[in-house]
Structure formats: structure tokens, C-alpha cells
Amino acid sequence: DIQMTQSPSSLSASVGDRVTITCQASQDITNCLNWYQQKPGKAPKLLIYDASNLETGVPSRFSGSGSGTDFTFTISSLQPEDIATYYCQQYDNLPFTFGPGTKVDIK
Amino acid sequence: EVQLLESGGSLVQPGGSLRLSCAASGFTFASYAMSWVRQTPGKGLEWVSTLSGSGGSTYYADSVRGRFTVSRDNSKNTLYLQMSSLRGEDTAVYYCTKNSRYGSSSPFNYWGQGTLVTVSS
């Protein structure tokens, strides 16, 4: 199975800050990497697919980059409504696997 | 508007069975693969199973293979997950998800609200 790691596991930042989360796959997954946002008590929501493509309707302050084994998710200017846990997920190989999540809150 | 509405979650004893349903609307159901993903506080998000749009191809996590069966009724726009020989570690919120493409290897672009399955005596 492909193992997905994320760092940090949690972070606190101020409104307007640039926030960066990294995700690493245990083997090459090309660009088969998605990012999801999960707010408390809600289902996950797809934000970024294929490593760098913004899902329709998602604000442009969210972005993703990377390929192979190393990926980055960025919020260019943190907003109060971005408080959530963010997960990366690979779909290059079965079983599809998720990272452990990064919890983002406001400082 | 895409909507996925799960039902069927409940408290069940170890070794018991349960069937989850997911009623889909707002898209051409048969044109997309569908999946189940579960979430536990301890293990986070775990992919469970994916079914192709036609229903002809099924994929399972090792942890559920042989115990869970995924199926769909494209005439009713409904996805199912038949769970048997349930164990405590199957306790989780189960999400029905729509894959973004017909193929099973694709992002989960819509999620239901989830249904809680608790396995306990």
C-alpha cells in the first residue's frame, strides 16, 4: 500500500497569513493526488484534484503543486472560514489512501 | 445539484450484518463510478470500496474484502454496501462518494453526509 504522510499535523495562523501543508507519498504517484477540506461535523469536500487543479467553485486562494512523491497545498491568505482539517489522498494505486490530516486553526 | 443521501447505519452486534444505501440525484448516476469511504477517530479516512458505473468492476480494501459487498441499481440511482461479519473495528461514519469520472481511479468529488455504523455488544 502507498503510505501518505502530511506535515505539520496541526498549525495555527493569523487571518491573512499564507499557509502551506506538505504531503509525501511512499512511492511515485505521478499527479494522482487530491486535497480535501473537512470542517467539524461535515463531510470532506474536494478542493484540489490531480495535484494542481482547482475544483469548480473553490476559491482561488487555495492551490496545489507537486508531482511524483512530494506535494504542497497552499492557502494564500487564510480566512476564518478555512478553519478545518485538510487531507491529501492518492488514487494512483489501489488501495486509495489518505494522509492523516492537518488541522488548521486561527491564532 | 448533486445530492447523496446515505441511510441504514445503526448499532449492530459483532458478527452481525447491515446494509447501507445511498440515494443519488442531480447527475447521470450510471455514468460515474461510486465509492464508500469510512472515517474513524483513530484511523482517519479509509477508502472501503469502489464500483464502476456499469457495476461490472468492484474493488475493496483488504480490511473488508470477503465481508462487504458493494452494488448499485442504476434504475433506482442507488448505491449499496452490504456488510457482514461485522467487527468492532468497522465502527465508523460511512460516506457515500461520487467519483469524478466513469473510471474507478478518480477523485471523490461529492460526498454524502455520512451514516454511523456502531458495532458493539
Interface residues (C-beta under 8 A of the other chain):
Chain A: C32 N34 Y36 K42 A43 P44 K45 L46 Y49 D50 E55 Y87 Q89 Y91 D92 L94 P95 F96 T97 F98 P100 G101
Chain B: G44 L45 E46 W47 T50 Y59 A61 D62 Y95 S100 S105 S106 P107 F108 N109 Y110 W111 G112 Q113 G114
